[in-house]
Amino acid sequence: MKILTRLAVIALLLGSVASTASAFAEDARACHLPPITGGHSGLQYGQTVGVLYSDNTVENLQYLEQYHSVAVNGAKNALDTRIRQAFVNSSDPDLAIDWLMGSLHHTFLSVTVYENLDALVQAHPDVVVMLDTHNQLLTQRNDRVEARFAARFYDANLQYIGKAEGAVEKQLPSVWVHDKTAPEIAAQIEQQRDLQLTALKQFDASLKALVTAGLTATTN
């Protein structure tokens, strides 16, 4: 079976995975907590942090899990191993969440994820984080890859402090063409992972700047 024909099989399967593009934080209300009156403070390394996943993040994780499942299980034995592995590697649903949570753990005293706001408020963390993520991956109908990650920080009174973020998007040349070899196609698909890593590194730099600004404000 020719490479393009094999790609067409997985393309059909990936095309059935619903995108979360329209759900990503275009509407600020979807990702911001309702403010509660009170003073607000900057971020510091010794603080405890409570994390909530936005609806976008929950839906995005489901999207990545479905895409990843198709990459792992769809059209078995009908696709070049290098191409399949590129799809698998670049759709890892744990990549971004593990990185983002690791960054928070590295920056603050303790970090805990809560299922809802009520549980978080009862725990009384020093800082509240609304974590928002979005990915758009390759399908036969989409060659634009997107990775956006944002953490919105609030103080104990749910007053907005600031945001750490990273975002990358790129239009890739189509992989669904006749004149490319399997290694070329695999390398192109792997760019999905590379773009996610670039956005995550941007997030780390943004988080560091936000904490540094908080420390500076506290000492002045």
Secondary structure, DSSP 8 states (H G I E B T S, - for coil): --HHHHHHHHHHHHTTS---GGGSSSSGGGT-----SS------TT-EEEEEE-HHHHHHHHHHHHHHHHHHHTTTTSS-HHHHHHHHHHT-TTHHHHHHHHHHHHHSSEEEE-SSHHHHHHH--SEEEEEEEEEE--BTTB-EEEEEEEEEEEETT--EEEEEEEEEEEE---SSSSS--HHHHHHHHHHHHHHHHHHHHHHHHHHHHHHHHHHHHHH-
